[in-house]
Amino acid sequence: MPAILGAFAVAIRIPLVNARGIWIDEAFTLYIARLPWREAVDQLRQTDPHPPLFYLLFRLWNRLGTDLTTVRGFSIFWGTLTVLATALLGIRVGGRTVGLSAGFLVAGSALAIQTSVEARMYSLLSFLVVAAAIFFIEAVRHPSSTLRWGGYALFIALAAYVDYFAWLVVAGHAAYVVLAERGSQAVRLGFLLAVLAAVAAFVPWLPVTAEQLATGHFATTWKGAMPVHAPLNMVALTGFGGYLIGLGGYLFPPSRNSVWQVILISPFLALMWLGTLRRKGDRQPEGVLLVCTWIVPVLVLVGASIASGTHYAIPRYTGFLVPFFSLLVARGLLRLRPRRFQHTGMIGVGLLVLLNLGILGASVADPRYQIFDWRGAASHVESRWQDGDALVFYPAGGRMAFGYHFRRPVTNAVMLFTPWNPDIDRERWASTLPPVPALLRSAPRVWVILTMPVARPAVEALLAGLGREYRPVEERSFQQVWVILFSKRRE
């Protein structure tokens, strides 16, 4: 059965590998993978809000090739392992039927599939926190086992080196210990020592974390206040892929708000509640553990967003919690089955997987799914490229995503690293703007490549500076990638 489950997960994910081109986040992954390690760490310190382990592992994988299937295959590998690990955790907290049901739910989850076909750290993080949860539940059952607590500490430390969100799972486990194990001194002590060990293992990276905080990478990454519908879309995206009746998708926000959206997610909340209830044969209140592991990170992200005015609760970033959501839903579905019809729960699992896959197909077919269409932008420029043309990128990160798809040699390119600021003053920015026309070395034509996030005053200053020596010829939009062609003015 594990082989069938793994094959099912891979078979669903492979067709999505080429559904859209590399975008800027994935291009940054490739960029870091090509740098000398010390320089890569410097780049993470200066430009990225993540720890280094994912990039280190991807660096090794990247030696296999840079085609889309290979690049995204790294995440498919970890996504498939997450499916199998979820099944194993499910067996621990509900028996074989719960384990297989939850495994199939994660294998067919629209959100889990999409995080598994991005060259980012999401599926690796998901696998590590599920592995940590397996060790955690075993350690709770055998609180005197140093090996089990040590395994928990190891996987939490590894997860923290992949993404800071791993500590949110620790917060969920802490809530479980307080709620369900407060009478067990051995569990409380074992958990405390394991967390301290994980923190100690993370200490070498803390100076870099402090620099990332000091330079504001976390705040600028999730700029803007949290929309009021974010929690609702978290449940919708995790449960069935969102998208229906105006709900948001993996890469695009909701198009409208409706009471029907609340009604649509209500059955999933009810199933989660049923999954939280204690079942016959439960050795511990496993449902409480699962719900704490899912809801505490969500509440922390929502609370931090409200308190800080910065949008941390982006629905797709909770993809690493899909296994715990799926385990709760599986437990809930299996509680509904009548005694005379034991297969009702499995039928419900199958229907839910079909719902996810149907919505995933509709989402991928939606033009909004092609957000940041770097492949289209590069293809357009390449088809009209002439010898002597130059490129200007603002912000500079666009060069990485564009360059993956653009195969022509370029000898004349300018990248503007000016920080993004929505309140930037045009005159002040223009006074510090490098002399872009001079940097272009009298190129007859210039392709300006703009992408998000860009501040309008900064763009206006850039285009005004170019306009003194160049005239705009055409402008094309490729889903938040804008391509403007300029031609040299005749004297």
ABEGO torsion letter per residue (X at the ends): XAAAAAAAAAAAAAAAAAABBBBAAAAAAAAAAABBAAAAAAAAAAABABBAAAAAAAAAAAAAEABAAAAAAAAAAAAAAAAAAAAAAAAAAAEAAAAAAAAAAAAABAAAAAAAABBBAAAAAAAAAAAAAAAAAAAAABAABAAAAAAAAAAAAAAAAABAAAAAAAAAAAAAAAAAAAABAAAAAAAAAAAAAAAAAAAAAAAAAAAAAAAGAAAAABBEBBBAAAAAAAAAAAAAGEGBGGBBBAABBBABBBAAAAAAAAAAAAAAAAAABBBBGBABBAAAAAAAAAAAAAAAAAAAAAAAGBBABBAAAAAAAAAAAAAAAAAAAAAABBAABAAAAAAAAAAAAAAAAAAAAAAAABAAAABGBAAAAAAAAAAABBBGBBBBBOBAAAAAAAAAABABBBABBBBBABBBBAABBAAAAAAABBBAAAAAGGBABBBBBBBOBBBAAAAAAAAAAAAAABBBABBBBBGGBBBBBBBBBBX
